[in-house]
Amino acid sequence: MATKIVEILTEPNEIHIGSSFKLKIKCIRYMTYDEVKTKTYNAIKQYTYNELKGE
């Protein structure tokens, strides 16, 4: 499974040198075509909907 970054948020919006900040990254997991061809149905079924959707 590969991951793709969908959204990056920093809090606060303005960052200064030496300050603390929070970084939130939302990403989704997806399968490449080669993985779909080689993996079995049971292996693909292990991934949850929320993992693939990015929640």
N, CA, C and O of each residue as an XYZ file, in Angstrom:
220
protein
N       0.839     -1.173      0.000
C       0.000      0.000      0.000
C       0.886      1.238      0.000
O       1.890      1.316      0.709
N       0.494      2.166     -0.789
C       1.167      3.453     -0.836
C       0.291      4.484     -0.144
O      -0.916      4.287     -0.003
N       0.894      5.574      0.285
C       0.120      6.635      0.917
C       0.283      7.917      0.131
O       1.328      8.173     -0.467
N      -0.755      8.710      0.142
C      -0.757      9.995     -0.552
C      -1.226     11.051      0.433
O      -2.290     10.912      1.035
N      -0.437     12.108      0.600
C      -0.807     13.192      1.508
C      -1.870     14.050      0.842
O      -1.682     14.549     -0.267
N      -2.993     14.215      1.537
C      -4.120     14.957      0.989
C      -4.179     16.370      1.552
O      -4.538     17.308      0.841
N      -3.829     16.525      2.818
C      -4.012     17.813      3.479
C      -2.950     17.983      4.562
O      -2.664     17.048      5.309
N      -2.368     19.177      4.644
C      -1.393     19.503      5.680
C      -1.862     20.782      6.378
O      -2.095     21.802      5.730
N      -1.996     20.716      7.697
C      -2.421     21.866      8.490
C      -1.387     22.147      9.564
O      -0.879     21.218     10.192
N      -1.071     23.413      9.784
C      -0.220     23.805     10.899
C      -1.010     24.723     11.820
O      -1.797     25.554     11.366
N      -0.790     24.560     13.115
C      -1.439     25.414     14.098
C      -0.373     25.989     15.001
O       0.372     25.187     15.565
N      -0.220     27.215     15.194
C      -0.937     28.336     14.583
C      -0.515     28.527     13.119
O       0.437     27.903     12.652
N      -1.232     29.391     12.413
C      -0.970     29.606     10.992
C       0.379     30.258     10.741
O       0.984     30.039      9.692
N       0.856     31.046     11.679
C       2.127     31.752     11.520
C       3.165     31.128     12.449
O       2.930     31.024     13.653
N       4.308     30.714     11.907
C       5.345     30.049     12.687
C       6.590     30.936     12.709
O       7.023     31.440     11.673
N       7.159     31.120     13.904
C       8.383     31.904     14.083
C       9.513     30.961     14.495
O       9.258     29.860     14.982
N      10.737     31.383     14.303
C      11.895     30.580     14.682
C      11.882     30.351     16.186
O      11.742     31.294     16.965
N      12.028     29.097     16.588
C      12.060     28.745     18.004
C      10.694     28.549     18.632
O      10.610     28.225     19.816
N       9.625     28.734     17.881
C       8.287     28.558     18.450
C       7.833     27.111     18.290
O       8.363     26.367     17.465
N       6.852     26.729     19.087
C       6.266     25.400     18.993
C       5.036     25.463     18.110
O       4.312     26.459     18.104
N       4.805     24.388     17.359
C       3.620     24.337     16.513
C       3.152     22.898     16.374
O       3.899     21.953     16.626
N       1.922     22.758     15.975
C       1.320     21.451     15.766
C       1.160     21.228     14.267
O       0.681     22.108     13.552
N       1.560     20.058     13.796
C       1.467     19.715     12.379
C       0.500     18.550     12.233
O       0.714     17.491     12.821
N      -0.559     18.734     11.459
C      -1.530     17.679     11.196
C      -1.436     17.301      9.725
O      -1.475     18.164      8.848
N      -1.314     16.015      9.466
C      -1.241     15.537      8.092
C      -2.344     14.506      7.887
O      -2.460     13.552      8.656
N      -3.141     14.697      6.862
C      -4.188     13.752      6.506
C      -3.747     13.053      5.225
O      -3.437     13.700      4.225
N      -3.724     11.721      5.271
C      -3.297     10.995      4.080
C      -4.232      9.813      3.835
O      -4.922      9.344      4.741
N      -4.236      9.353      2.605
C      -5.040      8.193      2.241
C      -4.109      7.084      1.779
O      -3.009      7.347      1.293
N      -4.545      5.865      1.929
C      -3.787      4.713      1.453
C      -4.432      4.238      0.167
O      -5.656      4.229      0.040
N      -3.611      3.850     -0.773
C      -4.150      3.315     -2.011
C      -3.257      2.190     -2.506
O      -2.087      2.102     -2.136
N      -3.815      1.341     -3.336
C      -3.073      0.214     -3.890
C      -2.669      0.536     -5.317
O      -3.439      1.121     -6.080
N      -1.459      0.150     -5.663
C      -1.019      0.308     -7.045
C      -1.615     -0.822     -7.883
O      -2.115     -1.809     -7.344
N      -1.557     -0.668     -9.181
C      -2.126     -1.678    -10.073
C      -1.428     -3.029     -9.885
O      -2.082     -4.071     -9.906
N      -0.109     -3.014     -9.704
C       0.628     -4.266     -9.506
C       0.192     -4.976     -8.233
O       0.103     -6.204     -8.210
N      -0.083     -4.215     -7.169
C      -0.552     -4.822     -5.924
C      -1.928     -5.454     -6.103
O      -2.192     -6.531     -5.568
N      -2.787     -4.803     -6.837
C      -4.130     -5.344     -7.060
C      -4.035     -6.657     -7.830
O      -4.779     -7.596     -7.547
N      -3.137     -6.730     -8.789
C      -2.986     -7.951     -9.585
C      -2.413     -9.094     -8.767
O      -2.813    -10.243     -8.958
N      -1.478     -8.808     -7.853
C      -0.770     -9.882     -7.158
C      -1.403    -10.290     -5.836
O      -1.257    -11.443     -5.431
N      -2.100     -9.391     -5.146
C      -2.665     -9.724     -3.835
C      -3.974    -10.490     -3.987
O      -4.705    -10.330     -4.965
N      -4.244    -11.319     -2.995
C      -5.490    -12.072     -2.992
C      -6.608    -11.219     -2.413
O      -6.358    -10.172     -1.817
N      -7.822    -11.668     -2.590
C      -8.988    -10.949     -2.070
C      -8.910    -10.803     -0.560
O      -9.216     -9.737     -0.026
N      -8.501    -11.868      0.142
C      -8.424    -11.809      1.607
C      -7.380    -10.800      2.074
O      -7.579    -10.140      3.094
N      -6.275    -10.670      1.351
C      -5.244     -9.692      1.723
C      -5.759     -8.273      1.515
O      -5.481     -7.391      2.328
N      -6.495     -8.045      0.455
C      -7.049     -6.717      0.177
C      -8.135     -6.367      1.189
O      -8.263     -5.208      1.583
N      -8.907     -7.347      1.609
C     -10.019     -7.138      2.528
C      -9.560     -6.700      3.920
O     -10.373     -6.185      4.687
N      -8.284     -6.887      4.271
C      -7.778     -6.514      5.591
C      -7.770     -5.008      5.797
O      -7.835     -4.549      6.938
N      -7.692     -4.235      4.736
C      -7.652     -2.783      4.865
C      -9.054     -2.255      5.117
O     -10.009     -2.656      4.453
N      -9.168     -1.349      6.087
C     -10.480     -0.825      6.441
C     -10.864      0.330      5.532
O     -10.008      0.941      4.892
N     -12.143      0.621      5.483
C     -12.666      1.724      4.666
C     -12.082      3.046      5.124
O     -11.734      3.881      4.290
N     -11.965      3.259      6.440
C     -11.438      4.523      6.960
C      -9.971      4.720      6.596
O      -9.544      5.849      6.356
N      -9.198      3.644      6.551
C      -7.804      3.761      6.127
C      -7.714      4.220      4.673
O      -6.902      5.079      4.328
N      -8.542      3.647      3.848
C      -8.487      3.975      2.425
C      -9.100      5.341      2.141
O      -8.711      6.010      1.185
N     -10.059      5.758      2.968
C     -10.705      7.045      2.776
C      -9.863      8.183      3.333
O      -9.947      9.307      2.837
N      -9.054      7.915      4.352
C      -8.191      8.930      4.928
C      -8.724      9.536      6.208
O      -8.413     10.686      6.519
N      -9.517      8.796      6.954
C     -10.049      9.324      8.216
C      -9.371      8.655      9.390
O      -9.681      8.964     10.540
